[in-house]
Amino acid sequence: MKVHDSELKVLEVLWANGPQTAAELSRELKESTGWSRNTTYTILKRCAAKSLIRRDEPHFLCTALVSRDEVRTSETDELIGRMFGGSRRQFFSALIADERLSEAELEELRDMIDARR
């Protein structure tokens, strides 16, 4: 599932606040992004068509159908596939080779690997 930035903005609001009407989403997204009502409704239609959200009556109540973890996993898989030929090892190698990682971050990664074992 490819989630565009605009769709992610809608999902972020739903994940943070739970189900909301289209009007509530429109007000929230106008404040945070400056989107017009028409822009928000267009993106909501796109999200619904991709089964990212469900819109129910009354008042077009919108509910996220995908979790943040599902989107993260999908986006990570796409990145690894596109940039690293599907190799998680190459992805991890590039991550740990980054000299911007602090010793504390490297230690956290070591701890995560140890906990996974």
C-alpha positions as CSV (number, residue, x, y, z in Angstrom):
1,M,0.0,0.0,0.0
2,K,1.4,3.3,-1.1
3,V,0.3,6.1,1.2
4,H,1.0,9.6,-0.1
5,D,1.9,12.5,2.3
6,S,-1.6,14.0,2.1
7,E,-3.2,10.7,2.9
8,L,-0.8,10.3,5.8
9,K,-1.9,13.7,7.2
10,V,-5.5,12.5,7.3
11,L,-4.5,9.2,9.0
12,E,-2.3,11.0,11.5
13,V,-5.4,13.0,12.7
14,L,-7.5,9.9,12.9
15,W,-4.8,7.9,14.8
16,A,-4.4,10.8,17.3
17,N,-8.1,11.6,17.8
18,G,-10.1,8.5,16.7
19,P,-13.0,8.5,14.3
20,Q,-14.1,12.0,13.2
21,T,-16.7,13.4,10.8
22,A,-15.5,14.8,7.5
23,A,-16.4,18.3,8.7
24,E,-14.3,17.8,11.9
25,L,-11.4,16.5,9.8
26,S,-11.8,19.5,7.5
27,R,-11.6,22.0,10.3
28,E,-8.6,20.2,11.9
29,L,-6.7,19.9,8.6
30,K,-7.4,23.6,7.7
31,E,-5.7,24.6,10.9
32,S,-2.7,22.3,10.6
33,T,-2.2,22.4,6.8
34,G,-4.2,25.2,5.4
35,W,-6.2,22.9,3.2
36,S,-9.6,24.0,2.0
37,R,-12.7,21.9,2.6
38,N,-12.7,20.7,-1.0
39,T,-9.1,19.6,-0.8
40,T,-9.8,17.6,2.4
41,Y,-12.9,16.0,0.9
42,T,-11.0,15.0,-2.2
43,I,-8.2,13.4,-0.1
44,L,-10.8,11.6,2.0
45,K,-12.4,10.2,-1.1
46,R,-9.0,9.0,-2.2
47,C,-8.3,7.4,1.2
48,A,-11.7,5.6,1.1
49,A,-11.0,4.3,-2.4
50,K,-7.7,2.9,-1.2
51,S,-9.4,1.4,1.9
52,L,-7.3,3.5,4.2
53,I,-10.4,4.9,5.8
54,R,-14.1,4.0,6.0
55,R,-16.8,6.8,5.8
56,D,-20.1,6.0,7.4
57,E,-23.3,7.9,8.1
58,P,-24.1,10.0,9.9
59,H,-22.1,13.0,8.7
60,F,-19.5,10.9,6.9
61,L,-17.9,9.6,10.1
62,C,-14.3,8.6,9.1
63,T,-12.5,5.8,10.7
64,A,-8.9,4.6,10.0
65,L,-8.8,1.1,8.6
66,V,-5.0,0.8,8.8
67,S,-2.8,1.2,11.8
68,R,0.3,3.3,12.0
69,D,2.4,0.1,12.3
70,E,0.8,-1.3,9.1
71,V,1.7,1.9,7.2
72,R,5.2,2.0,8.6
73,T,5.8,-1.7,7.6
74,S,4.5,-1.1,4.1
75,E,6.5,2.1,3.6
76,T,9.6,0.5,5.0
77,D,9.2,-2.6,2.8
78,E,8.8,-0.3,-0.3
79,L,11.9,1.7,0.7
80,I,14.0,-1.5,1.2
81,G,12.7,-2.9,-2.1
82,R,13.4,0.2,-4.1
83,M,16.7,1.3,-2.6
84,F,18.3,-1.9,-1.3
85,G,17.0,-4.5,-3.8
86,G,14.9,-6.0,-1.0
87,S,17.9,-6.7,1.2
88,R,17.2,-5.9,4.9
89,R,20.8,-6.6,5.6
90,Q,21.9,-3.9,3.1
91,F,19.4,-1.5,4.6
92,F,20.6,-2.2,8.1
93,S,24.2,-1.9,7.0
94,A,23.5,1.5,5.5
95,L,21.8,2.6,8.7
96,I,24.6,1.6,11.0
97,A,27.3,3.0,8.7
98,D,25.8,6.4,9.0
99,E,28.3,8.5,11.0
100,R,25.5,10.7,12.4
101,L,24.4,7.9,14.7
102,S,25.5,8.6,18.2
103,E,27.1,6.0,20.5
104,A,23.8,5.9,22.5
105,E,21.8,5.2,19.3
106,L,24.2,2.5,18.3
107,E,23.8,1.0,21.8
108,E,20.0,1.1,21.5
109,L,20.2,-0.7,18.2
110,R,22.4,-3.4,19.8
111,D,19.9,-3.8,22.6
112,M,17.1,-4.1,20.1
113,I,18.9,-6.9,18.2
114,D,19.7,-8.7,21.5
115,A,16.1,-8.4,22.6
116,R,15.0,-9.8,19.2
117,R,17.1,-13.0,19.6
